[in-house]
Structures are given as C-alpha cells and as structure tokens.
C-alpha cells in the first residue's frame, strides 16, 4: 500500500508539471530582450556637425513656407471626387409580368436640378450613363400595368429590376395560427403589415382568447410582403404575388424561447474541467494524502 501511495504522489507531481508547462513556455528573461550600447555602432548614432549646421541655417519662416508650398501642391484626387459625387451609371430591366415583349415601359428620374427619362426596348433594358449623386423621385410605368413610384438615392453604380403587373386586384386571405397558447405577459393583439410598391396596409387583430386570427382584403396586383408580429412570439414574414386570382395564405407564429441563461452559467461554474489541469492535480494530491495517512496509521 505504501508503494501505491508513493506512485500516486509521483503521478500527481508529474501532472502538476504538465499543468504549468505552458506558463513556463511564456517566460522571457531580461537578457533575451537586452540590447547593449555596444551593439549599436557609432555610425548609427552619428550626426555630423555639417548636418547640424544645415539645419541651423534654415529659419523657421523658411520651413513654414516650404510646408505651405508642399500642401498647395497636393490637389484633391479626381478619382476620389468621382467616387463621392458621380456621375454614376444607373441601369436595369423592366419586366412585364404577362408579356414576352417588354418594350414600351417608361422610366423617369427627377430631382430639383436634374431629370432623366428612357423608354425600354423589346428586352426591357434601360441605362442612364451619367447620373449625378443625389436623391431622385423614380417613376416606372406602362399603359395597362401597375406603376412603381419610390424615392431613390444615387450614391454609387446601381442596377435594378422592376416587375410591372397588369392592372387589377385580388382578394387575399391571411390565416395566422399560434403554435401554442399565449402565456401570461404575452401580447393579445396580432399586428399585420402588408407592403408593396403600391403602398402599405396595416391591421390589428385581437386574439380574444383564441389562437387563430384571420384577415381578408382586396390588394392590387403586384409583389407584397406580409409581416406578422405578436409580443412573446417570433415575427413571421411571407412574400405574396397578387395577380388575377384570389389567394389564401396560412402562417404560424412560434413562441419565443429565451432560455434560462442564469442556470446554464451556474452549471458551467460547478463543472470540473479535466483540461484545466490545476483542479485535477489537486484531486490527485488529495487522494495520495489519504493513502499516506492510512499507511502511517
């Protein structure tokens, strides 16, 4: 038994040396960082009297004049100015949803100082070569189709794609279901927002103790995005393309799970990590000491 206790103590000491090995690798003696004056040759520190005389001959006013002249020679970089102010290329395509021929669409950009306009060919392409940086009102239109109107900021080269739908509307029905009943403190009203280039429709739907709400309304043809929110639940979003047929959309809201962060942190603090080295070594020393005491007794 005495021999076994001895082996345990030796193993503990060996583990201790491994635990602190990394710290030993970080030691750096002062001699490793030392640089003696003798290592620096005299030439490295030398400044001739002639050099000092040249500096003394230059009056402060001369130095200031030279600095101002040098700054004057530094003209603004034209390329940098172009990056900030343009002009820029604005191009893209205008697609007609139900036609293979995309010609005849009008696109116009207007601001307080500039105006640009173009009509697309059969491929629907448009291109403005030199558009100054700024904020513009954009209008895209075609006879018999929905139009697009928005504010557009030009600050770089820009490529866009627009889709025009035949004029009309369709009935869209949204059914929103909760994956589970709301808990205490959760919201009791579902907020719906439908957004497109044509505008925005918002609605507040009370739950009234249930888990399902429904909204139905007439939307103009085009691309819409339905955003649904309820306090305590993850928000949901759904892309809707409205054409000439009615649409039914089912959406599900799932409960927001925050997790018990405090409990997880406490568990982590109480876990002994064998890779830590020191707690593991201490445990071995404790076991070895117990065997030694029993042997002596």
Number of C-alpha atoms within 10 A of each C-alpha: 10 13 9 12 19 15 13 20 19 14 16 21 16 12 18 19 14 15 18 12 11 10 9 11 8 8 8 9 8 8 8 7 8 8 10 8 8 7 7 10 9 10 7 7 8 8 10 8 8 9 9 10 10 9 9 10 9 10 9 10 9 10 11 11 10 12 11 10 11 10 9 9 8 8 7 8 8 8 10 10 11 14 14 13 16 19 19 20 16 17 15 15 19 26 22 21 16 11 10 11 13 20 18 18 24 18 21 16 19 16 12 9 8 11 12 14 15 16 18 18 15 12 14 21 18 21 16 14 12 13 20 18 18 16 15 20 15 18 17 21 18 20 11 11 18 21 22 19 16 12 12 14 13 19 17 18 16 12 12 10 11 14 16 23 23 20 15 15 16 16 17 18 16 17 14 21 17 18 13 12 14 19 10 8 8 13 15 19 16 19 16 21 16 19 17 19 13 17 11 13 13 12 13 13 15 14 17 10 9 12 15 19 16 14 14 12 10 12 21 22 23 24 18 21 15 20 16 23 18 21 16 19 19 14 16 16 15 13 14 18 14 21 21 15 10 13 15 11 15 11 16 16 22 17 19 11 9 7 8 8 8 8 9 10 10 10 9 10 9 8 8 11 12 10 9 10 16 16 15 17 20 15 12 18 18 13 14 20 16 11 18 18 11 11 12 7 6
